[in-house]
Amino acid sequence: MSKPNSRDKTVAQNRKARHDYFILDSFECGIVLTGTEIKSVRNGNLNLKDSYASLENGELWLLGMHISPYEKGTYYNHEPERSRKLLMHKHELIRLKSKTQEKGLTLVPLSVYIKDGRRAKVELGLAKGRTAHDKRDMIADREAKRSIARAVRGKGSYDED
């Protein structure tokens, strides 16, 4: 998977996905959009919360992503929450299908970005759900690291003569 580089413009991120899931692997895929949809995406008018990807009949679909209607569009504007087709190579789709059939694995969009100023791309993550216990452990670890960092910074700034 190629990560977004400095020329790529990140339009939206799904921070809740990294909180609710363990991300095991990530993939880059294209997305099929209409004219007014790509204009709204370039303006950053989209929401990835509660969206997911699904394999149906050998095709990959993104469900639940909300793209706001383009404000300067006409009556040809798009439907905000329609299913959108994702584009990947066939061998990648076969690999994803076998992995998602494992217990508890799902595909969630992690971010949407414009690659090389031209094409909209979606970063999909192969994810396993976290339990409430896992989330509490993660928060406790983060707080412990913060307190250690504070102690180290505080200790270095005081003279103990």
LOVEX-951842 format. One line per 10 residues: their letters; for each residue x, y, z of C-alpha. Coordinates in Angstrom, 2 decimals, always signed. Each point is the difference from the previous one (the first is absolute). Layout:
BEGIN
A	X,Y,Z ~ ...
//
This chain:
BEGIN
MSKPNSRDKT	+0.00,+0.00,+0.00 ~ +1.36,+3.40,-0.85 ~ -0.43,+2.49,+2.80 ~ -1.13,+3.54,-0.77 ~ +3.05,+2.16,-0.71 ~ +0.57,+3.70,+0.52 ~ -1.70,+0.91,-3.30 ~ -3.21,-1.77,+1.03 ~ -2.72,+2.01,+1.71 ~ -1.79,-1.85,+2.80
VAQNRKARHD	-3.65,+0.98,-0.20 ~ -1.49,-2.05,+2.87 ~ +1.15,-2.43,+2.66 ~ -1.96,-2.56,+1.99 ~ +1.51,+0.44,+3.47 ~ -2.75,-2.05,+1.59 ~ +1.11,-3.04,-2.02 ~ +3.44,+0.02,+1.63 ~ -1.69,+0.24,+3.40 ~ -2.58,-2.75,-0.58
YFILDSFECG	+2.14,-2.48,-1.96 ~ +3.45,-1.59,-0.12 ~ +1.25,+0.81,-3.51 ~ +1.79,-3.10,-1.30 ~ +0.74,+1.10,-3.56 ~ -0.81,+2.95,-2.28 ~ -0.69,+0.27,-3.73 ~ -0.28,+2.84,-2.51 ~ -2.90,-0.10,-2.40 ~ -1.66,+2.33,-2.46
IVLTGTEIKS	-3.60,+1.13,+0.33 ~ -2.60,+0.55,-2.72 ~ -1.54,+3.47,+0.42 ~ -2.30,+2.19,-2.09 ~ +0.81,+3.60,-1.01 ~ -1.63,+1.77,+2.93 ~ +1.31,-2.61,+2.47 ~ +3.65,+0.60,-0.86 ~ -0.54,+3.76,+0.35 ~ -1.44,-0.50,+3.50
VRNGNLNLKD	+2.85,-2.37,+0.90 ~ +2.60,+2.55,-1.12 ~ -1.73,+2.55,+2.27 ~ +0.17,-2.46,+2.90 ~ -3.76,-0.44,+0.37 ~ -0.07,-3.67,+0.94 ~ -0.35,-2.14,+3.10 ~ +1.44,-3.51,+0.47 ~ -1.62,-0.69,+3.36 ~ -1.95,-3.30,+0.07
SYASLENGEL	+1.10,-0.92,-3.53 ~ +1.37,-3.38,-1.03 ~ +0.94,-1.99,-3.11 ~ -1.65,-3.18,-1.18 ~ +0.82,-2.60,-2.66 ~ -3.04,-0.84,-2.12 ~ +0.06,-2.09,-3.19 ~ +3.76,+0.42,-0.40 ~ -0.18,+3.81,+0.33 ~ +0.96,+2.21,+2.92
WLLGMHISPY	-2.56,+2.60,+1.16 ~ +0.29,+2.83,+2.51 ~ -3.19,+0.38,+2.04 ~ -1.08,+2.75,+2.38 ~ +2.42,+2.73,-1.07 ~ -1.75,+3.37,-0.07 ~ +1.04,+2.50,-2.69 ~ -1.92,+3.26,+0.33 ~ -1.72,+1.30,-3.15 ~ +2.07,+2.51,-1.95
EKGTYYNHEP	-1.30,+3.47,+0.89 ~ +0.39,+1.35,-3.56 ~ -1.55,-3.07,-1.62 ~ -3.35,-0.18,-1.75 ~ -2.76,-2.55,+0.22 ~ +2.56,-2.56,-1.27 ~ +1.62,-0.10,+3.46 ~ +0.88,-3.40,+1.41 ~ -1.69,-1.98,+2.77 ~ +2.07,+0.61,+3.19
ERSRKLLMHK	+0.20,-3.55,+1.39 ~ -0.10,-2.22,-3.06 ~ +2.20,-3.08,-0.31 ~ +3.23,+0.73,-1.85 ~ +2.12,-2.49,-1.88 ~ +3.64,-0.39,+1.03 ~ +2.68,-0.94,-2.53 ~ +2.67,-2.61,+0.75 ~ +1.89,-2.63,-1.93 ~ -1.67,-3.39,-0.20
HELIRLKSKT	+2.79,-1.82,+1.89 ~ -0.36,+2.53,+2.85 ~ -3.77,-0.58,+0.09 ~ +0.50,-3.76,+0.23 ~ +2.45,+0.46,+2.87 ~ -2.40,+2.36,+1.78 ~ -2.90,-2.40,-0.42 ~ +1.92,-2.83,+1.64 ~ +1.09,+2.26,+2.89 ~ -3.44,+1.48,+0.65
QEKGLTLVPL	-1.51,-3.47,+0.27 ~ +2.14,-0.52,+3.10 ~ -1.83,+0.52,+3.26 ~ -0.45,+3.62,+1.04 ~ +1.85,+1.77,-2.84 ~ -1.55,+2.91,-1.87 ~ +1.00,+2.70,-2.48 ~ -0.19,+3.61,+1.20 ~ +1.07,+3.16,-1.83 ~ +2.83,+1.76,+1.84
SVYIKDGRRA	+0.39,+3.08,-2.18 ~ -0.90,+1.60,-3.32 ~ +2.61,+2.02,-1.86 ~ +0.65,+1.56,-3.40 ~ +3.04,-1.65,-1.58 ~ +2.29,+2.14,-2.20 ~ -2.71,+2.68,-0.15 ~ -2.12,-2.16,-2.29 ~ -1.65,-3.11,+1.38 ~ -1.91,-0.74,+3.18
KVELGLAKGR	+1.35,-3.01,+1.90 ~ -1.26,-1.84,+3.07 ~ +2.29,-1.63,+2.55 ~ -1.79,-3.14,+1.19 ~ +1.00,-1.81,+3.14 ~ -0.47,-3.69,+0.74 ~ -1.17,+0.25,+3.58 ~ -0.92,-2.09,+3.01 ~ -2.41,+1.50,+2.53 ~ +1.24,+1.09,+3.40
TAHDKRDMIA	-1.88,-0.88,+3.14 ~ -0.72,+2.50,+2.78 ~ +2.79,-1.64,+2.00 ~ +2.50,+0.59,-2.84 ~ -1.04,+3.65,-0.25 ~ +0.48,+0.51,+3.75 ~ +3.46,-1.58,-0.19 ~ +0.91,+2.22,-2.94 ~ -1.10,+3.14,+1.87 ~ +1.89,-1.06,+3.15
DREAKRSIAR	+3.20,-0.61,-2.02 ~ -0.31,+3.40,-1.68 ~ -0.49,+1.75,+3.35 ~ +3.01,-1.83,+1.48 ~ +2.21,+1.07,-2.92 ~ -1.17,+3.60,+0.38 ~ +0.74,+0.06,+3.71 ~ +3.48,-1.49,-0.58 ~ +0.69,+2.61,-2.69 ~ -1.16,+2.77,+2.36
AVRGKGSYDE	+2.23,-1.31,+2.78 ~ +3.03,-0.18,-2.31 ~ -0.60,+3.52,-1.32 ~ -0.59,+1.37,+3.49 ~ +3.08,-1.68,+1.46 ~ +2.31,+1.42,-2.67 ~ -1.18,+3.59,+0.48 ~ +0.62,+0.24,+3.77 ~ +3.35,+0.25,+1.76 ~ +0.30,-2.40,+2.91
D	+3.02,+1.60,+1.71
//
